[in-house]
């Protein structure tokens, strides 16, 4: 459905993309990951026809983004990081405006359909200015879907919304994959793991890793850190207990009764920790792997690249 080949983009002397290549299959949720400045938004803008590439090719459904820009735009819906909203329009009027721009034939029927899909139909007469941040994100998604595109591109859709709204957006993204190919930009690896089928990691304009999220974590994570919360014990006693377990490399306190435990050589020490804590008569309140941050992965990747 989407094929990017040797794509590059220059802004004067700055090279934002340096010959990246990847594919997204029909019905797939592909995550584009990277820190700020990695080239995620530039990639999204080129894919949507918003800006031309400096080199390389991008095709959507077999159509070249540069040569067949209008045809590609008919097949792509785009939710940018900053949603272009008009605060004095109603929700219904805003989506209808986009439907007419997109050449939708039965505007009223399609507007009703898409507002129901994003759970905003009951707010159709509300002014955009009165919507919450989460509702505005859903409204932005409605404009991206109003012409029923084959590909939906979402640029950091969960930035600035509360945890409950993040859950709703993630659920909406998973639902989209039933009938669309989805490109999902984020800098949060844990988010990609919950939403994406596959991820492409960008760093300084290059693809530095690609694969399924769980595969990347296993491949790139050198050690396993565990979050351990111990109850019914003094802080120093709980720490001493954990430090005394064979295979523990380091114990760091994170709060009252809560510790980060690093094992030697990436060993999984959960069985030993659980046994020792319970045997000592303490309460094991929490025991889980600490999610590796995207920053940790990048540090590892940069080290491997010799930078």
N, C-alpha and C positions, 0 to 999 in steps of 0.2 A: 504493500500500500504506500509506504514512504521509503524512499531510498536516497540517502545522502552520500555523495562520493567526492572525496578530496575537496571539501568545502573550505573556502578561505574568505576572510573579510578583513580589510584594512581600513583604518581611519587615519589617513596621513601616514605617519611613520609607525603608528601602533597597529600591530597585527592581532586583532581580537580572536580570529579563528585561523588555525594553521593546518589546513588540510585534513579536516575530520571526516570520518565515514562511519555510517551506521544504517541500520534498517529497522523498520517497524512493520510487523505483519498486520493484516486485517483482524480487527477484534482484539488487538493487544493493547495493554496499558504499558507504555514505555516511559520510564522515568529518566529525565535529564537532570543529573545531579552535579553540583559544583558550588564552591564558595562564591562570594560576590566577585565579579570580574573574571569569572572562568569562561564566559562566553555563552551562557545559557540563554539570556534574553536575545542576544544577537542571533543565535540559531533559530529561536522561535520567530523572530521578525522576518528572517529570510524565508522560513517555511511558509509563512502566511502571505508572502508577496509584499510585505510592508517595505522591505528594502532589498536591493539587488545584492548578490554575492560579488566578491572580487574575483573569485575563481572557483572551479569545481561545478558540480551539478546537483540539483535537488529535483526529484520527481515525486509527485503525488498522484496515485492511481495512473501511473504511466505518463503523466503530463509534466512537462518541464516548467518549474516555477518562474523562470525568467522569460521563456518564450510564450508560455500559455498562461500568463498571470491571471486573467479574468476567469478562465475555466477552472484554474486551481482554487481561486477564491470561492467559487460556487461550491466547492467540495470541502472547504475548511471553515470551521468555526473557531474563533479566537477569543479567549478571556485573558487580557493583559494583566500585568501585575497591578497597575492602577486602572481600575474600571472607568471608562469614559461615560459618566452619568450626567444627566441634566436634571438638577434638583427641583425645578419647578414643573416638570412633567409628571403625570401620573404613571404608575407602574404599567398599566395597560397601554397608555399612550406612548411610552418609551419603547416598549417591545414592538408595538405596531409600527412605529417610526423605522425601526431596524428591519422589520419584515418588508416594508415597502422599498427600502434601500436595497434589500437583497432580492427583490423581484418575486416575492411570495405571491401566489395567485389568490388564494382565499385567506386574506389577512386575518379577519376576525376569528375564523375557525382555528388557524394555526396559533394565533396569540393565546387563545383559550387553552389549547392543547399544551403549549410549552409552559404556560404559567401554572397549570395543574401539575406538570411534570416536576417543576422546581418548588412546588408547594407555596406559591405566591398568589394563587387565583383569588383567595379571600381578601387579599390586600390590593386588588387591581385598581381600585379608585384612590388609593393612598398616594400622596406626593412622595416622590423619590427622596426628598430631603428628610422625611420622617421615618425612613427605614433604618433599622440597625445595621451595623457593619456586616453582620452575617447575611442579612436579607439583601443588602446591596451586592454581595458576592453572588448570591443566588440569582439576582436580577441580571448581573453581568453574564452569568451562565445561560440565562434565558435568551439574551441577545445572540450569544454564540451558537445556540441551538435552533433559532427560529426558522432557519432555512433548511433544517434537517441535513446537516453536512455529514459526509462520510468520515471526516477526521475532525477531532476536537483538540485544540491546543490550549493548555492551561498553564499560565506563567505564575508560579508561586501563589496558588489560589487560597492558601490558608494563612497568609501573613496578616497579622493584625486582628484576628478574630479570636473569640474566647474558646476554651476547650470543647464546650458542647457544640459550638458551631463548626469547629474543626472536624469533629466526628461526623456531623451532617454532611460536610463537603466531601469527606473521604467516601462516605456511603454513596453520595451522588456520583462520584467519579467511578466507583466500581459498577454502579448501575449503567453508566454510559457505555461501558465496554460491551454490553449486550448487543448494541447496534452501531457502535462507532469504534474507530481506532483512536486511542487517546495518547497524547504526549503530555506528560505531567512534569513540570519543572519544580524542583525543590532543592534546598540545601540541607534538608534533614533526612538522614539515612533511615531512621526508624519509621518515618512517614512513608518513604518509598517501600520499605519492607511490608507495610500494611496495605499498600494500594497497588503497587506496580508488579507486573509479571516479570519485567526485565528492566535493567537500568544501564545507562551510559554515563560514566563519570568524566566530567571535563575538568581540566586544570590548566589555566593560562592558555586557553585556546586549543588544547590538545585532548584527544580521547585517551585517558590513562588507564581505564578499566571498563569492562563491559561484561554483563552476565546477569543471572538471577540474583536478587538481593542476598538470599541466604548463602548462595555459592560464593559471592564476593566476600561476605563476612568471614566465612570459614577459610577462604584462601588468603585474606589479607590480615586477619587478626592474629597477632603473634601470641598474646596471652589472654587468659580468661580472668576477668575481675568479677567478683561476686559481691552483691549487696547483702549484708548479714545484719539482721536486727535481733538483738537478744534482750529478753525481759527477765525480771526478777534477779538481776545481777548488778553489782557495782560496775561502773565504767571500766575501771582499771582491771577488775577481775575478768570481765568478759574479754577485754583486749588480750590479757595474758593467756587466757584459754585458747583464743584463736591463733595467737602467735606460736603456741606450743604444738600445733597440729603439724605433723610431718608433711612437707610439700608446700607449706605457706612461705611465700617470699616476703610479703609486706602486708601490714595491717594499718589502715588509715581511718581515724575516727571522722565520721561525717555528721555526728549529732549525738544526743543522748541515746546510748544503747545501739547505735547504728554504725557499721563499719564497712569499708571497702577492703576486701581481701583479695590479694593477687597471689596466684599459684605459680610455682616454678615450672617452666616448660609448657605452660598452657594446660596443665592437668586439671581435670574436673574433680574438685574436692568437696562437692556438695554432700555426698554420702558420709564422708568423714566428719564434716562440720556438723551435720545434723546429729550424728551419733554422739559426738563429744558434748554438744550443748545439752542435749536431752539427758545424757548420762550424768552430767554435772548437776541436774535438777533445775536448770534454767529454762525459760520459755523461748522457743524459736519462733519469733514473730514474722520474720521475713528471710527468704533465702532465694535469690534469683541472680542470673547473670546481669552484669551491668552492660547496657547497650553501648557498643563502641560508637563513638561520635564520628561524624564525617571528618572532623578535623584530625582525629587520630588516624583515620585511614589515609588522609592526604599526607600526613607526616610520614607514614610508612611508605607510601607510593613515592614521595619525593626522595626519601632515603634510598629506595631501591633504584631510582633513576639516576642517583649520583649527583643530585642538585645540592 
